[in-house]
Amino acid sequence: MSDYCTTLIVPGLHGSNEDHWQTWWQEQDRSALRVVQDDWSAPDLDAWAGKVRQAVDEAPCGVWIVAHSFGCLASLLAVQQRTERVKGIFLVAPADPEKFGVSARLPETLDVPTLFIASCSDPWLNYGKAKQWANTLGSRFVALGDAGHINPESGFGAWQTGFDLFGSFKREVTVSRLCASLI
């Protein structure tokens, strides 16, 4: 099982500017492609999820998804229809689906390995709700402490620790699948 797959970078509202950790990650990972939305300021779940699905379908091999904020919501909706192509999802500071009125449209569980990264001071999702949501999804949960929305305004530009965490997540998932295939 090869780890060489496409990494899809899925930004949140307003995209990820040049100071954002997602932009830095994309520069570090030759396999990374950014999912581009038609309107970065319009949080349209169907349109955004459609762009994620399109990127998953067009990738030459399986994909890893690295999503932030509203991009997490779009990715979750898209993935439930593309589980066979998605190796894993790295959700960073997901936006609260209730703030956008889309809670009922998102999956309650996933058949895809997921790592859910949250902050106890994120203005877009209450920490307790984040922890509960990660548990419901069956995600591994990582708490970053007082890290705001895990964006440049919170001090997250070139986020090497997160990049390393994503690398560890990919290796763990790959080894787990390899072991499962041997049984």
FIDO-308533 format. One line per field, with one value per residue (C-alpha): x, y, z; residue in one letter; chain; residue number from 1. Coordinates in steps of 0.5 Angstrom, whole numbers. Layout:
REM FIDO-308533
X: [X_...]
Y: [Y_...]
Z: [Z_...]
resn: [A_...]
chain: [A_...]
resi: [NUM_...]
//
This chain:
REM FIDO-308533
X: [0_3_3_4_-3_-6_-7_-13_-12_-19_-19_-25_-28_-24_-19_-12_-8_0_1_-4_-1_-5_-1_6_4_2_9_12_8_9_3_-2_-7_-12_-19_-21_-28_-32_-34_-29_-34_-41_-41_-45_-45_-47_-43_-37_-38_-38_-32_-29_-32_-30_-22_-23_-26_-20_-14_-10_-10_-13_-13_-12_-16_-13_-19_-20_-26_-32_-28_-28_-36_-35_-30_-35_-41_-37_-33_-39_-40_-33_-30_-27_-22_-21_-15_-16_-19_-15_-20_-17_-21_-28_-33_-40_-45_-50_-48_-49_-55_-52_-52_-57_-54_-47_-45_-46_-41_-35_-32_-26_-20_-21_-16_-20_-16_-19_-18_-21_-21_-24_-29_-32_-33_-34_-29_-34_-38_-32_-30_-37_-37_-30_-33_-39_-36_-31_-25_-18_-19_-13_-13_-9_-10_-11_-10_-16_-18_-12_-10_-5_-9_-8_-1_-1_3_8_6_11_8_1_5_9_2_-1_5_4_-3_-2_3_-1_-7_-3_0_-7_-10_-4_-4_-12_-11_-6_-11]
Y: [0_6_13_17_20_27_31_36_43_45_52_55_62_67_62_61_67_67_67_61_54_51_55_53_46_46_49_43_38_37_32_38_41_47_46_53_55_60_65_64_69_65_59_55_48_44_48_47_40_39_42_38_32_34_34_27_25_28_26_20_16_16_23_25_31_37_42_48_51_51_47_42_42_41_36_32_32_31_25_21_20_18_14_9_14_18_15_20_27_32_37_43_48_46_51_50_47_50_57_55_51_45_40_36_35_32_25_23_17_16_10_14_15_22_26_32_38_43_49_51_58_57_63_58_52_51_46_42_41_40_34_31_32_28_23_22_22_16_21_21_28_33_39_44_48_56_56_61_59_56_61_66_71_66_65_59_61_56_50_45_41_41_38_33_31_30_26_21_21_18_13_11_10_7_2_0_-1_-6_-10_-11_-13_-19_-21]
Z: [0_-2_2_-4_-5_-7_-1_-2_2_4_6_10_9_5_3_6_5_4_12_13_15_10_5_8_8_1_-1_3_0_-7_-8_-5_-9_-6_-7_-10_-9_-13_-8_-2_2_1_6_1_4_-3_-7_-3_-2_-10_-11_-6_-9_-16_-13_-10_-16_-21_-16_-20_-13_-6_-3_4_6_10_12_16_19_14_9_15_14_6_7_12_7_1_4_6_-2_-3_2_-2_-5_2_6_12_14_18_21_24_28_25_24_28_24_28_26_19_20_17_23_20_13_16_17_24_24_18_15_14_19_22_26_30_32_37_41_48_46_39_37_32_36_43_46_49_43_39_44_43_36_35_39_35_29_31_31_34_38_39_44_43_49_48_41_38_31_29_24_23_27_33_31_26_20_18_23_23_29_26_19_23_27_20_18_24_23_15_18_23_18_13_18_21_14_12_18_17_10_13_18]
resn: [M_S_D_Y_C_T_T_L_I_V_P_G_L_H_G_S_N_E_D_H_W_Q_T_W_W_Q_E_Q_D_R_S_A_L_R_V_V_Q_D_D_W_S_A_P_D_L_D_A_W_A_G_K_V_R_Q_A_V_D_E_A_P_C_G_V_W_I_V_A_H_S_F_G_C_L_A_S_L_L_A_V_Q_Q_R_T_E_R_V_K_G_I_F_L_V_A_P_A_D_P_E_K_F_G_V_S_A_R_L_P_E_T_L_D_V_P_T_L_F_I_A_S_C_S_D_P_W_L_N_Y_G_K_A_K_Q_W_A_N_T_L_G_S_R_F_V_A_L_G_D_A_G_H_I_N_P_E_S_G_F_G_A_W_Q_T_G_F_D_L_F_G_S_F_K_R_E_V_T_V_S_R_L_C_A_S_L_I]
chain: [A_A_A_A_A_A_A_A_A_A_A_A_A_A_A_A_A_A_A_A_A_A_A_A_A_A_A_A_A_A_A_A_A_A_A_A_A_A_A_A_A_A_A_A_A_A_A_A_A_A_A_A_A_A_A_A_A_A_A_A_A_A_A_A_A_A_A_A_A_A_A_A_A_A_A_A_A_A_A_A_A_A_A_A_A_A_A_A_A_A_A_A_A_A_A_A_A_A_A_A_A_A_A_A_A_A_A_A_A_A_A_A_A_A_A_A_A_A_A_A_A_A_A_A_A_A_A_A_A_A_A_A_A_A_A_A_A_A_A_A_A_A_A_A_A_A_A_A_A_A_A_A_A_A_A_A_A_A_A_A_A_A_A_A_A_A_A_A_A_A_A_A_A_A_A_A_A_A_A_A_A_A_A]
resi: [1_2_3_4_5_6_7_8_9_10_11_12_13_14_15_16_17_18_19_20_21_22_23_24_25_26_27_28_29_30_31_32_33_34_35_36_37_38_39_40_41_42_43_44_45_46_47_48_49_50_51_52_53_54_55_56_57_58_59_60_61_62_63_64_65_66_67_68_69_70_71_72_73_74_75_76_77_78_79_80_81_82_83_84_85_86_87_88_89_90_91_92_93_94_95_96_97_98_99_100_101_102_103_104_105_106_107_108_109_110_111_112_113_114_115_116_117_118_119_120_121_122_123_124_125_126_127_128_129_130_131_132_133_134_135_136_137_138_139_140_141_142_143_144_145_146_147_148_149_150_151_152_153_154_155_156_157_158_159_160_161_162_163_164_165_166_167_168_169_170_171_172_173_174_175_176_177_178_179_180_181_182_183]
//
